[in-house]
Amino acid sequence: MDGDKNHNRPHIHVDYGPDYHVASYTIDNGDRLAGTLDRKYDRSVREWIEDNRSLLLEAWAKTQAGKKPDEIICALMGSEFG
């Protein structure tokens, strides 16, 4: 997540693999916004977002308020993609 105030729609950035394939996905419905990550991962990312939506929205709110969501990130790291 990025604390940039110009990022109006809550979303996450996914960075995967040694070649750093990246994509961004909305938190509200898991839609892909942009990126080069292979599309075969979209369903898994959407499911992960769905399973972790409340924590992701909490982390987004903290990030947008200029706070570090370290505790939330630690909780997310226990999940499949964290």
VEXNU-945073 format. One record per atom (N, C-alpha, C): residue number from 1; residue in one letter; x, y, z. Coordinates in steps of 0.05 Angstrom, whole numbers. Layout:
<site senu="NUM" torke="A" x="X" y="Y" z="Z"/>
...
This chain:
<site senu="1" torke="M" x="17" y="-24" z="0"/>
<site senu="1" torke="M" x="0" y="0" z="0"/>
<site senu="1" torke="M" x="18" y="25" z="0"/>
<site senu="2" torke="D" x="6" y="46" z="-10"/>
<site senu="2" torke="D" x="21" y="71" z="-12"/>
<site senu="2" torke="D" x="5" y="92" z="2"/>
<site senu="3" torke="G" x="18" y="108" z="18"/>
<site senu="3" torke="G" x="5" y="130" z="32"/>
<site senu="3" torke="G" x="-1" y="154" z="16"/>
<site senu="4" torke="D" x="4" y="153" z="-10"/>
<site senu="4" torke="D" x="-1" y="176" z="-28"/>
<site senu="4" torke="D" x="-31" y="183" z="-28"/>
<site senu="5" torke="K" x="-37" y="207" z="-21"/>
<site senu="5" torke="K" x="-65" y="216" z="-19"/>
<site senu="5" torke="K" x="-79" y="217" z="-46"/>
<site senu="6" torke="N" x="-64" y="215" z="-68"/>
<site senu="6" torke="N" x="-77" y="214" z="-94"/>
<site senu="6" torke="N" x="-88" y="187" z="-101"/>
<site senu="7" torke="H" x="-83" y="167" z="-84"/>
<site senu="7" torke="H" x="-94" y="140" z="-88"/>
<site senu="7" torke="H" x="-121" y="139" z="-74"/>
<site senu="8" torke="N" x="-142" y="146" z="-89"/>
<site senu="8" torke="N" x="-169" y="148" z="-77"/>
<site senu="8" torke="N" x="-182" y="121" z="-72"/>
<site senu="9" torke="R" x="-179" y="103" z="-90"/>
<site senu="9" torke="R" x="-193" y="77" z="-87"/>
<site senu="9" torke="R" x="-174" y="58" z="-72"/>
<site senu="10" torke="P" x="-184" y="46" z="-50"/>
<site senu="10" torke="P" x="-168" y="28" z="-35"/>
<site senu="10" torke="P" x="-159" y="4" z="-52"/>
<site senu="11" torke="H" x="-133" y="-1" z="-52"/>
<site senu="11" torke="H" x="-122" y="-22" z="-68"/>
<site senu="11" torke="H" x="-95" y="-32" z="-56"/>
<site senu="12" torke="I" x="-87" y="-55" z="-66"/>
<site senu="12" torke="I" x="-61" y="-66" z="-58"/>
<site senu="12" torke="I" x="-43" y="-70" z="-82"/>
<site senu="13" torke="H" x="-18" y="-72" z="-77"/>
<site senu="13" torke="H" x="2" y="-78" z="-98"/>
<site senu="13" torke="H" x="13" y="-106" z="-93"/>
<site senu="14" torke="V" x="14" y="-122" z="-114"/>
<site senu="14" torke="V" x="25" y="-149" z="-112"/>
<site senu="14" torke="V" x="51" y="-149" z="-127"/>
<site senu="15" torke="D" x="72" y="-159" z="-115"/>
<site senu="15" torke="D" x="99" y="-161" z="-127"/>
<site senu="15" torke="D" x="107" y="-190" z="-124"/>
<site senu="16" torke="Y" x="110" y="-205" z="-146"/>
<site senu="16" torke="Y" x="114" y="-233" z="-145"/>
<site senu="16" torke="Y" x="137" y="-243" z="-163"/>
<site senu="17" torke="G" x="152" y="-261" z="-153"/>
<site senu="17" torke="G" x="173" y="-274" z="-169"/>
<site senu="17" torke="G" x="199" y="-259" z="-171"/>
<site senu="18" torke="P" x="219" y="-274" z="-181"/>
<site senu="18" torke="P" x="246" y="-262" z="-184"/>
<site senu="18" torke="P" x="247" y="-240" z="-205"/>
<site senu="19" torke="D" x="228" y="-239" z="-223"/>
<site senu="19" torke="D" x="228" y="-218" z="-243"/>
<site senu="19" torke="D" x="210" y="-195" z="-235"/>
<site senu="20" torke="Y" x="200" y="-196" z="-210"/>
<site senu="20" torke="Y" x="183" y="-174" z="-199"/>
<site senu="20" torke="Y" x="160" y="-167" z="-217"/>
<site senu="21" torke="H" x="144" y="-187" z="-223"/>
<site senu="21" torke="H" x="119" y="-182" z="-237"/>
<site senu="21" torke="H" x="100" y="-170" z="-217"/>
<site senu="22" torke="V" x="88" y="-148" z="-225"/>
<site senu="22" torke="V" x="71" y="-133" z="-206"/>
<site senu="22" torke="V" x="43" y="-128" z="-217"/>
<site senu="23" torke="A" x="25" y="-123" z="-199"/>
<site senu="23" torke="A" x="-2" y="-115" z="-207"/>
<site senu="23" torke="A" x="-15" y="-102" z="-183"/>
<site senu="24" torke="S" x="-35" y="-86" z="-188"/>
<site senu="24" torke="S" x="-51" y="-74" z="-166"/>
<site senu="24" torke="S" x="-80" y="-83" z="-169"/>
<site senu="25" torke="Y" x="-92" y="-87" z="-146"/>
<site senu="25" torke="Y" x="-119" y="-98" z="-144"/>
<site senu="25" torke="Y" x="-135" y="-81" z="-124"/>
<site senu="26" torke="T" x="-161" y="-77" z="-131"/>
<site senu="26" torke="T" x="-178" y="-62" z="-112"/>
<site senu="26" torke="T" x="-185" y="-80" z="-88"/>
<site senu="27" torke="I" x="-188" y="-67" z="-66"/>
<site senu="27" torke="I" x="-195" y="-82" z="-41"/>
<site senu="27" torke="I" x="-225" y="-88" z="-41"/>
<site senu="28" torke="D" x="-242" y="-70" z="-52"/>
<site senu="28" torke="D" x="-271" y="-74" z="-50"/>
<site senu="28" torke="D" x="-281" y="-98" z="-65"/>
<site senu="29" torke="N" x="-270" y="-104" z="-89"/>
<site senu="29" torke="N" x="-280" y="-127" z="-104"/>
<site senu="29" torke="N" x="-258" y="-144" z="-117"/>
<site senu="30" torke="G" x="-233" y="-137" z="-112"/>
<site senu="30" torke="G" x="-210" y="-152" z="-123"/>
<site senu="30" torke="G" x="-205" y="-149" z="-152"/>
<site senu="31" torke="D" x="-216" y="-128" z="-165"/>
<site senu="31" torke="D" x="-211" y="-124" z="-193"/>
<site senu="31" torke="D" x="-182" y="-115" z="-197"/>
<site senu="32" torke="R" x="-170" y="-124" z="-219"/>
<site senu="32" torke="R" x="-143" y="-116" z="-226"/>
<site senu="32" torke="R" x="-144" y="-88" z="-238"/>
<site senu="33" torke="L" x="-127" y="-70" z="-228"/>
<site senu="33" torke="L" x="-126" y="-43" z="-238"/>
<site senu="33" torke="L" x="-105" y="-41" z="-260"/>
<site senu="34" torke="A" x="-82" y="-54" z="-256"/>
<site senu="34" torke="A" x="-60" y="-52" z="-275"/>
<site senu="34" torke="A" x="-39" y="-73" z="-267"/>
<site senu="35" torke="G" x="-20" y="-78" z="-285"/>
<site senu="35" torke="G" x="2" y="-95" z="-278"/>
<site senu="35" torke="G" x="10" y="-116" z="-298"/>
<site senu="36" torke="T" x="33" y="-128" z="-293"/>
<site senu="36" torke="T" x="44" y="-148" z="-310"/>
<site senu="36" torke="T" x="44" y="-176" z="-298"/>
<site senu="37" torke="L" x="32" y="-179" z="-275"/>
<site senu="37" torke="L" x="30" y="-206" z="-262"/>
<site senu="37" torke="L" x="13" y="-223" z="-280"/>
<site senu="38" torke="D" x="21" y="-248" z="-284"/>
<site senu="38" torke="D" x="6" y="-267" z="-301"/>
<site senu="38" torke="D" x="-23" y="-269" z="-291"/>
<site senu="39" torke="R" x="-41" y="-268" z="-310"/>
<site senu="39" torke="R" x="-70" y="-268" z="-303"/>
<site senu="39" torke="R" x="-78" y="-294" z="-289"/>
<site senu="40" torke="K" x="-62" y="-315" z="-291"/>
<site senu="40" torke="K" x="-70" y="-339" z="-277"/>
<site senu="40" torke="K" x="-71" y="-336" z="-247"/>
<site senu="41" torke="Y" x="-59" y="-315" z="-236"/>
<site senu="41" torke="Y" x="-59" y="-310" z="-208"/>
<site senu="41" torke="Y" x="-83" y="-293" z="-198"/>
<site senu="42" torke="D" x="-98" y="-281" z="-217"/>
<site senu="42" torke="D" x="-120" y="-263" z="-210"/>
<site senu="42" torke="D" x="-140" y="-275" z="-190"/>
<site senu="43" torke="R" x="-149" y="-300" z="-196"/>
<site senu="43" torke="R" x="-169" y="-312" z="-179"/>
<site senu="43" torke="R" x="-158" y="-316" z="-150"/>
<site senu="44" torke="S" x="-134" y="-325" z="-148"/>
<site senu="44" torke="S" x="-122" y="-330" z="-122"/>
<site senu="44" torke="S" x="-119" y="-304" z="-106"/>
<site senu="45" torke="V" x="-111" y="-283" z="-120"/>
<site senu="45" torke="V" x="-108" y="-256" z="-107"/>
<site senu="45" torke="V" x="-136" y="-246" z="-98"/>
<site senu="46" torke="R" x="-156" y="-249" z="-116"/>
<site senu="46" torke="R" x="-183" y="-240" z="-108"/>
<site senu="46" torke="R" x="-193" y="-255" z="-84"/>
<site senu="47" torke="E" x="-188" y="-281" z="-83"/>
<site senu="47" torke="E" x="-197" y="-297" z="-60"/>
<site senu="47" torke="E" x="-182" y="-288" z="-34"/>
<site senu="48" torke="W" x="-156" y="-283" z="-36"/>
<site senu="48" torke="W" x="-141" y="-274" z="-13"/>
<site senu="48" torke="W" x="-151" y="-247" z="-4"/>
<site senu="49" torke="I" x="-157" y="-229" z="-23"/>
<site senu="49" torke="I" x="-168" y="-203" z="-15"/>
<site senu="49" torke="I" x="-195" y="-206" z="-1"/>
<site senu="50" torke="E" x="-212" y="-224" z="-11"/>
<site senu="50" torke="E" x="-238" y="-229" z="1"/>
<site senu="50" torke="E" x="-234" y="-239" z="30"/>
<site senu="51" torke="D" x="-216" y="-258" z="33"/>
<site senu="51" torke="D" x="-211" y="-269" z="60"/>
<site senu="51" torke="D" x="-199" y="-249" z="80"/>
<site senu="52" torke="N" x="-186" y="-229" z="69"/>
<site senu="52" torke="N" x="-171" y="-210" z="86"/>
<site senu="52" torke="N" x="-181" y="-181" z="84"/>
<site senu="53" torke="R" x="-204" y="-178" z="72"/>
<site senu="53" torke="R" x="-215" y="-151" z="65"/>
<site senu="53" torke="R" x="-215" y="-132" z="90"/>
<site senu="54" torke="S" x="-225" y="-141" z="112"/>
<site senu="54" torke="S" x="-227" y="-123" z="136"/>
<site senu="54" torke="S" x="-200" y="-113" z="145"/>
<site senu="55" torke="L" x="-180" y="-131" z="146"/>
<site senu="55" torke="L" x="-153" y="-123" z="154"/>
<site senu="55" torke="L" x="-141" y="-104" z="133"/>
<site senu="56" torke="L" x="-146" y="-110" z="107"/>
<site senu="56" torke="L" x="-135" y="-93" z="86"/>
<site senu="56" torke="L" x="-147" y="-65" z="87"/>
<site senu="57" torke="L" x="-173" y="-63" z="92"/>
<site senu="57" torke="L" x="-185" y="-37" z="94"/>
<site senu="57" torke="L" x="-175" y="-22" z="119"/>
<site senu="58" torke="E" x="-170" y="-36" z="141"/>
<site senu="58" torke="E" x="-159" y="-24" z="165"/>
<site senu="58" torke="E" x="-131" y="-13" z="159"/>
<site senu="59" torke="A" x="-115" y="-29" z="145"/>
<site senu="59" torke="A" x="-88" y="-21" z="138"/>
<site senu="59" torke="A" x="-89" y="3" z="119"/>
<site senu="60" torke="W" x="-107" y="2" z="100"/>
<site senu="60" torke="W" x="-110" y="25" z="81"/>
<site senu="60" torke="W" x="-116" y="51" z="97"/>
<site senu="61" torke="A" x="-135" y="50" z="115"/>
<site senu="61" torke="A" x="-142" y="73" z="131"/>
<site senu="61" torke="A" x="-118" y="84" z="147"/>
<site senu="62" torke="K" x="-103" y="67" z="159"/>
<site senu="62" torke="K" x="-79" y="75" z="174"/>
<site senu="62" torke="K" x="-59" y="88" z="155"/>
<site senu="63" torke="T" x="-54" y="75" z="132"/>
<site senu="63" torke="T" x="-35" y="85" z="113"/>
<site senu="63" torke="T" x="-43" y="113" z="103"/>
<site senu="64" torke="Q" x="-68" y="116" z="97"/>
<site senu="64" torke="Q" x="-78" y="142" z="87"/>
<site senu="64" torke="Q" x="-77" y="164" z="109"/>
<site senu="65" torke="A" x="-77" y="155" z="134"/>
<site senu="65" torke="A" x="-75" y="174" z="156"/>
<site senu="65" torke="A" x="-46" y="180" z="163"/>
<site senu="66" torke="G" x="-28" y="168" z="148"/>
<site senu="66" torke="G" x="1" y="173" z="153"/>
<site senu="66" torke="G" x="12" y="156" z="175"/>
<site senu="67" torke="K" x="-2" y="135" z="182"/>
<site senu="67" torke="K" x="8" y="117" z="203"/>
<site senu="67" torke="K" x="17" y="91" z="190"/>
<site senu="68" torke="K" x="35" y="77" z="204"/>
<site senu="68" torke="K" x="45" y="52" z="194"/>
<site senu="68" torke="K" x="28" y="29" z="205"/>
<site senu="69" torke="P" x="18" y="12" z="186"/>
<site senu="69" torke="P" x="1" y="-10" z="195"/>
<site senu="69" torke="P" x="17" y="-36" z="201"/>
<site senu="70" torke="D" x="39" y="-33" z="216"/>
<site senu="70" torke="D" x="57" y="-55" z="220"/>
<site senu="70" torke="D" x="43" y="-80" z="233"/>
<site senu="71" torke="E" x="26" y="-75" z="253"/>
<site senu="71" torke="E" x="13" y="-98" z="266"/>
<site senu="71" torke="E" x="-6" y="-112" z="247"/>
<site senu="72" torke="I" x="-19" y="-97" z="230"/>
<site senu="72" torke="I" x="-37" y="-110" z="210"/>
<site senu="72" torke="I" x="-21" y="-125" z="190"/>
<site senu="73" torke="I" x="1" y="-114" z="181"/>
<site senu="73" torke="I" x="18" y="-128" z="162"/>
<site senu="73" torke="I" x="28" y="-154" z="174"/>
<site senu="74" torke="C" x="35" y="-154" z="199"/>
<site senu="74" torke="C" x="44" y="-179" z="212"/>
<site senu="74" torke="C" x="21" y="-200" z="212"/>
<site senu="75" torke="A" x="-3" y="-191" z="217"/>
<site senu="75" torke="A" x="-26" y="-210" z="217"/>
<site senu="75" torke="A" x="-30" y="-221" z="188"/>
<site senu="76" torke="L" x="-27" y="-204" z="168"/>
<site senu="76" torke="L" x="-31" y="-213" z="141"/>
<site senu="76" torke="L" x="-8" y="-231" z="132"/>
<site senu="77" torke="M" x="15" y="-229" z="143"/>
<site senu="77" torke="M" x="37" y="-246" z="135"/>
<site senu="77" torke="M" x="32" y="-275" z="142"/>
<site senu="78" torke="G" x="14" y="-280" z="160"/>
<site senu="78" torke="G" x="7" y="-308" z="166"/>
<site senu="78" torke="G" x="-12" y="-320" z="146"/>
<site senu="79" torke="S" x="-22" y="-304" z="128"/>
<site senu="79" torke="S" x="-40" y="-314" z="107"/>
<site senu="79" torke="S" x="-24" y="-323" z="83"/>
<site senu="80" torke="E" x="-37" y="-336" z="64"/>
<site senu="80" torke="E" x="-25" y="-349" z="41"/>
<site senu="80" torke="E" x="-6" y="-331" z="25"/>
<site senu="81" torke="F" x="-14" y="-306" z="19"/>
<site senu="81" torke="F" x="2" y="-289" z="3"/>
<site senu="81" torke="F" x="18" y="-268" z="19"/>
<site senu="82" torke="G" x="13" y="-266" z="45"/>
<site senu="82" torke="G" x="25" y="-245" z="62"/>
<site senu="82" torke="G" x="53" y="-245" z="64"/>
